[in-house]
Amino acid sequence: MKERLRARIEPAEASDGQLKVILDSATALYLKLKYPYTFYPADADGNPFLDFIAQDWILRCAAEMFFKTGADGQTGNAENGISRSWDNGTVSLGLIREIVPVSGVARAASAT
């Protein structure tokens, strides 16, 4: 997924380490939003199962995080005719609203 992120942020450059940290953060945010009350589906090694739609969301989220690097939570800036301002949070609310949470049903503990 690193190479897909690298292609998305081109012509900007980032090290493999930076891309890994950003992808890990975006993946953690996706899992936290998608599965707030339940365990996420994972393979035998414990890696989360991410379908194409989830991977696309994570890449868009990671790109947004990358371009906000160094200006976390910036709420306004205008310089040489360029203005930037971001809402509260790690990523835009529009991106967050795309995630539909999955919840489980509470189960009573069995007495054994």
VENGI-V220194 format. One record per residue. N is the residue number from 1. RES is the residue in one small letter. NEAR is the number of other C-alpha atoms within 8 Angstrom. Layout:
# VENGI-V220194
n->N res->RES near->NEAR
n->N res->RES near->NEAR
This chain:
# VENGI-V220194
n->1 res->m near->5
n->2 res->k near->9
n->3 res->e near->6
n->4 res->r near->8
n->5 res->l near->12
n->6 res->r near->11
n->7 res->a near->7
n->8 res->r near->7
n->9 res->i near->10
n->10 res->e near->7
n->11 res->p near->4
n->12 res->a near->5
n->13 res->e near->7
n->14 res->a near->7
n->15 res->s near->6
n->16 res->d near->7
n->17 res->g near->6
n->18 res->q near->8
n->19 res->l near->12
n->20 res->k near->9
n->21 res->v near->8
n->22 res->i near->11
n->23 res->l near->12
n->24 res->d near->8
n->25 res->s near->9
n->26 res->a near->13
n->27 res->t near->9
n->28 res->a near->8
n->29 res->l near->8
n->30 res->y near->12
n->31 res->l near->10
n->32 res->k near->8
n->33 res->l near->11
n->34 res->k near->10
n->35 res->y near->12
n->36 res->p near->10
n->37 res->y near->7
n->38 res->t near->8
n->39 res->f near->5
n->40 res->y near->8
n->41 res->p near->6
n->42 res->a near->9
n->43 res->d near->8
n->44 res->a near->5
n->45 res->d near->5
n->46 res->g near->6
n->47 res->n near->7
n->48 res->p near->8
n->49 res->f near->8
n->50 res->l near->7
n->51 res->d near->6
n->52 res->f near->6
n->53 res->i near->7
n->54 res->a near->9
n->55 res->q near->9
n->56 res->d near->8
n->57 res->w near->10
n->58 res->i near->12
n->59 res->l near->13
n->60 res->r near->8
n->61 res->c near->11
n->62 res->a near->13
n->63 res->a near->11
n->64 res->e near->9
n->65 res->m near->12
n->66 res->f near->9
n->67 res->f near->6
n->68 res->k near->8
n->69 res->t near->7
n->70 res->g near->4
n->71 res->a near->6
n->72 res->d near->7
n->73 res->g near->9
n->74 res->q near->10
n->75 res->t near->9
n->76 res->g near->8
n->77 res->n near->9
n->78 res->a near->8
n->79 res->e near->6
n->80 res->n near->4
n->81 res->g near->5
n->82 res->i near->7
n->83 res->s near->8
n->84 res->r near->9
n->85 res->s near->8
n->86 res->w near->9
n->87 res->d near->9
n->88 res->n near->7
n->89 res->g near->6
n->90 res->t near->7
n->91 res->v near->9
n->92 res->s near->10
n->93 res->l near->7
n->94 res->g near->6
n->95 res->l near->10
n->96 res->i near->9
n->97 res->r near->7
n->98 res->e near->6
n->99 res->i near->9
n->100 res->v near->7
n->101 res->p near->8
n->102 res->v near->9
n->103 res->s near->8
n->104 res->g near->6
n->105 res->v near->4
n->106 res->a near->4
n->107 res->r near->4
n->108 res->a near->4
n->109 res->a near->4
n->110 res->s near->4
n->111 res->a near->3
n->112 res->t near->2
